[in-house]
Amino acid sequence: MEDADKVFLEYVVKALVDNPNDIKIDRTVDEMGVLITLTVNPADMGKIIGRMGNTAKAIRTLLRIIGMKNNARVNLKINEPEGSTRPERVERPQSAPIAMKTVDQAMEDLKGI
């Protein structure tokens, strides 16, 4: 079954989102491999991406495994909804390095308490 990756993605995404009828999946094959493009309702983007992108990473990993089983390189592109803006990255100041103590030093500190 050539579209096993597409069927799998549709199954997983429909289980995650609140608007399963708004899902659109396009699958293209070229010399680089398989590219699956996913479009979901803007309200469901957070559910697909997940906290710190972990859900999207997990889906991509599983798709690559399905691709390896079928001798294909599978990549997932998640379309950003129109009109969305990404927040500007705020650079955190570098903190001073933390001095690491040995176990013996920590034990000595605890004895003084």
C-alpha angles and dihedrals in degrees: 000000000000097000096052089116092053093046091049093049092049091051094049097043094048089054092052104044134071093219106049092164091064094061117116121184123186121187122196129177125203139148090289093057135255122337117195115192117200125198121183137171110286090239089060098050094097091054092052096044095040129193109329089350094292096133092050090048091051092050091048091050092051091047090052090052090052088048093052089052088056095040094249135117108234124196128182124214117190111205115227112231118252115265095021120133129201117228115249114259113250113210112225116221115252110255123219114269114267114242108234119218127207119241090254092054091049091050090052089052091052092050090060092059 
